[in-house]
Amino acid sequence: MPTLDAPEDRRRKFKYCGKDASLRRQQRMAVSLELRKAKKDEQTLKRRNITSFCLDTPEKPAKGVAVSLNLGEIIKGVNSSDPVLCFQATQTARKMLSQEKNPPLKLVIEAGLIPRMVEFLKSSLYPCLQFEAAWALTNIASGTSEQTRAVVEGGAIQPLIELLSSSNVAVCEQAVWALGNIAGDGPEFRDSVISNNAIPHLLALISPTLPITFLRNITWTLSNLCRNKNPYPCDSAVKQLLPALLHLLQHQDSEILSDACWALSYLTDGCNKRIGQVVDTGVLPRLVVLMTSSELNVLTPSLRTVGNIVTGTDEQTQVAIDAGVLNVLPQLLQHNKPSIQKEAAWALSNVAAGPCHHIQQLLAYDVLPPLVAVLKNGEFKVQKEAVWMVANFATGATMDQLIQLVHSGVLEPMVNLLTAPDVKIVLIILDVISCILQEEDESLTLLSQVLDQDYEFIDYECLAKK
């Protein structure tokens, strides 16, 4: 492909000029990973302020008499040697911590109640007390990182893991929930939960007879054990978790499917080795099925996972193509949710960043018509990802493929986007036009047909100065 007759320092300013396909793909991957980090608020990190519990609580030692205590009485009761008083005080503290607005987490921590509550977790003769203490600690751990740290430094992790073997289902489930909040705070506490051997105990709980709410909580906790990087969860933990996640992906419950998919999205949000661990499980065909779900909470994380996978090696991307992702992604470009359109365009842009035989498969699955549609009518955030796809396509395409791109009508909406208030996108569009201008006569003729239109609103002199 001939180069533009322009000064060398000017040519260097073009995104792709003088760079090989491998480097361009690495640059695109870096941008994509940055976008993923910004989107992680789509799933709650921790379950804050548990106000109710769906299972029957353990039988209480008091006969249903409501107890109302002030903070001083709570402190006195918690430190009592009488298990009934301990229960009443802990339950009252838990109710305070379960307020929907502004629960007094800091007040309870400063009152020094955490060490006693951790002791109550070990009171196997009093499951009602274990339950209330675990619930209170769960809510404290749902607060700030500093508040979660107070629970961890109070010694709660190991007793909570021991409660995973409790014969009382409510106590066991509450321990799962507490560990999920702790693990969800960040990589440090996630690794503390892992290093205390929580994963085998959590996996042992999964069974066909488990109540659905309990299985949901286990799946959510497992997803938090996959979450966060710098560092990622250790390889041994990932190897333990992957078979269970594949099993959970066969479930029919949308919440379980959602959290299992989020877990895989975290595990694929990284280097090619991490992506390979997931791809090698053979999970991609199931993810492709889940990408067709009508439920957004399943579609979003399954699409995210596939999008992460196609940022990997060309071989990993080919496995995704072989699994049928290109049957679904063009349809998702036409989804009624712009957030889904954007994710689909991002995934397709990474496929387009691959070798020309991947680009040929995009053409075979007729991806250009919906691409042109979103360039014309999509929200700007979707259009930006679509521009990236065109740029990647144009950069790696053969002459015949480039001609098909121009024939699709992609240039007119691209030229219209030159008025966009985003200098980076404008430069990418100009780079695409530059790429086409370097080609043979036929593509030049097609380009001129678009550029001959009267775009009076474009200040070309201003663009040239940029």
N, C-alpha and C positions, 0 to 999 in steps of 0.2 A: 504494500500500500504506500503510495508516494506521500511525502511529508509536505506540509504547507510551506510556501516560500515566505518565511517569517523569521525574525531574529531568534536566536537560540533561547535567550532569556524569556522571550514571549511564549515560545513553544512549551517551555517547562511549566508554564502556568496552567496548561490544559491538564485535566485530571489524568488522562490515559496516555498522553503522548510520550513515547519512549519507555513505556513500562510494559512488562510482560504480563500475560494473563494471570499467572500465579500471584503476582504482587497486587494486581487490581482486585482480585478476589479477596486477598487478605485485607485490603483497605475497606472493601465493602463489608466484610465480616465484622471489622472493628466498629463501623457505624451501626450495624445491626445490633450488636451486643449492647451498645450504648442505649439504643432504643428500648431494648428489653428491660434494662435496669429501670428505666423511667416508668415502665408500665406495671410494675409489680404491685401497685396498690389495688389491682383488680381482684386480688384475693386477700382477705384479711390475714395479717401476720399472726395475730393472737386473738383468741376469743375472749373478749373483755367482759367483765361484769356479768357473771352468770346469775340470772335472777330466778331461774326455776330449774328443776331437774325432773326429767320425764319418768324415771324409774321410781318404784316404791323405795322410800328410804328405810334404813334399818329400824327395827322396833326401838322406840325411845323408852328410857327408863322412867321418865315422868309421864303421868297420865293425861297428856294432852292439855296441860295447863299452860296458858301463855305466860311467858316470862319477859319482863321489860327491865333492863338494867342500864345504868349509866356507865361511863367508861371506868370510873373507879371501882364499881362493883364487878365489872367484867374482869378487870385486872386481878381483883381479889379472888373471884371465882375460878379463873383460869389457873391460878397458883394454889388452889385448894387441893387437899388430899382426898376429898370426897368426889367420886366420879360423877355423881349426879350434878353437883355444883359445877364441875368442870364442863360437863355437857351443856348445861344451861348457859354458862358464860360464853362458851365457844360458839354455840348456836346463835346467840344474840350478836356476837361479833361478826359472824358470817352474814347475818341478815343486814347488818350495817354495811358490810362490804359488797352486798348485792344490790345496793341502790343503783338505779339506772343512771342517775346524774350525780357526778362528784362523789363517788364512794370514798370514805375516809381512809384510804390506803396508807398514806403517810402517818396519820394519827395512830393507827394500829401498829405500824412498824416501830414508831418512836416509843410506844407504850411497852415495847419489849415482849410482845405476845408470840412472835414467831418461834423462838426456841421451845416454848411449852407446846405449841401446836405441832411442831415436829415430833416432840415426845409422844403426843397423843396418837400420831400415826402408828406407833408401835404397840398401842393398847389393844391387842388382839381379842381380849375378853370383852371389849366394848366397841363393837363395830359402828354403833351410832356415833360415838365420839370420834372414831377414825374418819367417818364420813364427813362430819361437820368440819373437822380440822383440815381434811383434804380439800373441801370446797372453799374454805376460807383462804387457804394457801394458793389455790388455783386463781382466785380473784386478785390476790396480791401480786402474783406472778404475771397477771395480765396487764399490769401497769407499765410504768417506765422501766428502762433498763436498770436503773438504780434500784427500783423496787423489786424487780425480778432477782437482781443480785442479792438482795437481803434474804430472799427465800433460799437461794442456792447456798449462800454462806451460812445460813441457819442450819444446813445439813439435811435439807429435805429430799434431795435426789434419791439417795439409796433407800430410805424408808418408803418412798413412793414406788420405787421399782419393786420392793418386796410386797407391796400391796397388790401388785399385778397378779400375785398368786392367791389372793384372798378368795375364800369361798363365797363371800358376799358380793353379788354382782354390782350393786350400787357403789360399794366402796372401791371395787376394782376399776369400774368405769371412771369414777372421779379421779383416781390416780392417773389413769390414761390422759384425762383432760389436763390435769396439772402438769404432767410431763410434756404435753404438747405445747402449753404456754411457755414453759421454760426453754424447750428446744427452739421454739419459734423466735426467741429474742435475738439470736445471732449465732455465729459459728462457735464462739467460745462455750456457751452453755449447751448448744447442740452437741458438741463433742464431749462435754461432761456427761450428758445423758448416755451417749453412745459408749463411752469408756467404762461406764458403770454397768455395761452388759444389758441395757434395756431392750435392745432389738429382739433377741431370742424370746424374751418374756412377752413382748408385744405380739410377735408372730404366733406364739403358742396359743394366744387367745382367739385367733381367727378360726371360726368353725361355721358350718351351715346352720347350726341351731342358735347362733348368737343373735340377740335382738338387733334390729336394723339400726337403731340409734347408737348402740354400742359400737357396731361395725363402722358406722360413719365416723365416730370419734377416733377409733383406731386408725382408720385411713388418713384422717386429717393429721393426726400426730405423726404418722409415718411420712407424710408429705413435708412436715416441718423438719424432720430428720434429714430430708434430702435438700433442704433449702439452704441458701446463703453460700457464698464463696469467699475466697481470701481467708482461710483456705476452703476448698470444697470438702465435703465429707470424705472420710478415708475410703480407700478401695475396698477394704474388707467389709465395711458397712454397706457400701453400694452393692456388693455381691450378695450380701444377706437380704437386702431389701428388694432387689429386682424381681426374683421369682414371686414374691408376695404381691408386688404391684401388678405383675402380669396376671396373676390369679384374680385380683380385685377388678381388673379391667374387663373381666367376663361377667361382672355383676350387672344387674339391670337398674339398680338405683342410681339416679342422676347425681346425687351428692357424692356417693362413693366413686362413681366414674370421674366426676369432676376433680376430686382431690387426688385420685390416682394419676390422672393426666397432668395435673399441676406438678406432682412429684417428678414425673418424667420430664416435664419442661425444665425443672430446675437442674436435673441431672444432665440434660443436653445443652444447657446454657454455658458452654465452655469450650475447651479444647477438643480437637478431633478424637483424642483417646476417650474422653468422656462420652462423646457422641457414639463412638464405636461400641462402648459397653452396652448402650441401649439398643442400638441397631442390631447387634449380634444376638439379641434375645429373640429376634423374629417378631417384634411387636408391631412393625409398621402396617401390616394389613389390617390389624384391629384398629389402629389409630385412623386409618383411612375411612373405615366404617363410621367411627365416632365423629369424624369431620362432617358427616352427612346428617348429624343429629339436629333435630328441630329445637333442642334445648340449648340456649346460649351458654349455660354454665358448663356444658360438656363440649360444645363446639369450640369455644374459645381456647381452652387449654390444650385440646388435641391439635388444633391448628397451630398453636404456639410451638408445641413440641415438634411437629413436622417442619415448621419454619426454622427452628433451631437446627434440626438435622441437616437441612439442605444448605446450611452455612458450612458444613463439613467438607470432607474431601469429595472429589468427583465420583469416586466409587460409592461413598455413602449416599450421595445425591442420587446415583443411579439405582441403588436399592430402593429408595423412596419412589422413584419413577416406576420401577418394576412393580411396586406394591399398589400402584394405581393413583398416586396423588394428583396426577394431571387429569384424571377423570373428574376430580372434585374442585381443584383450585380455580379453574375458569368459571365454574358456576358460582363460587364464593365471591368472585369479583362483582357479581350481580346481586349479592345479598342486600337485604334492606337495611342492614346495620353498617354504617361507614367504618366502624372499628373492625368489622370482619373483612370488609373490602380492603382496608389498609393492610391487615395481616396477610391476606391472600396475595396482594400485590408485592409485599415484602418477600414472601416465600418465593413467588415466581421470579422476582428480580435476582434472587440468588441462584435459581436454576439457570436463568439466562446468563449468569456470570460464568457458567461452566464452558466446556468445549462445544464446538459447533454441532456435534451430534446431540447434545442436550437441547440446543436451540432448535434443531430439526424436530425433535419430539414436541417442543412447544408449538411449532407450526402444525404438526400432525394432529394435535389436540385442539386446534383452532382457537388459540388463546388470544389472537390479535383483535378480533371484533369486540369482545368485552373489554379489552385493554383500551381500545380507542374510545369506547363508551365512557369509561371512567375518566379518561383524559379530557373528554368534552364536558361531562356533566357531574363528575364526582366532587366531593368536598376537597378542599385544597390539600388536606393532610393525606388523602388518598391519591390525589394527582401527583404529589411529590414522590410517593413510592412508585407510581406508574412511570414517572420520568426516569427514575433509577433503572426500572426494568428496560425501558427503551435504550437507555445509555449502555447498559450491560449487553443487551442484544446486539446493538449496532457495533459495539467494539469487538465482539468475538465472532460475528457472523461471516459466512462466506458471501461472495458476490451475489449468488442466487438468493440467499436468505435475506440479504439487505434489500434486494429489489422487492421481495415479497413484503418486507416491512414498510417500504415506501408506498407500495400499491395498496396497503391496508387503510391508508388515509390517516396515518398516525401524525404526519407532519403538521397538518393544519391546526389541530388542538395544541400541539407542542409550540408552534409559533404564537398562538394566542396567549400561551402562558408566559411569553417573554415580558408581559406587563406585570407579572407577579411580584409582590413585595418581598422577594427572597433572592438576594444576589447569587447565592450558591446554586439555586435551582436554575436561574437564568444562565449562569455559566455552564451548567451541565447541558442545558438545551442547546446552547451555542456550540458546545463540544460535539454533540450529536450531529448537528448540521455540518460542522467542520469535517466530521468523519465521513459523512455522505458525500460532501463536496470533493473528497479525494478519490472517489470511485469513478467508474466508467461512465460513458455518455448517457446510457439509459437512465441511471439513477439521477444524473444531473438534470435530465429533461423533466423527470417527475418532480424533482425538487423545485425547479423553476416554475412549474405549474402552480405550486402552492405560493411561492414567494412573489409571483407576479400579481397576486391579489393586493388590493389597496389597503394596507395596514397603516392608515394615517395616524393612529393613536400611538404607534411605537416611535419613540425618539431614538433613532438609530445612532445619531451623533453621541447622545448620552450613553448608550450601551457601549459604543466603541471606546469611550473614555474609561469605562469600568475595566 
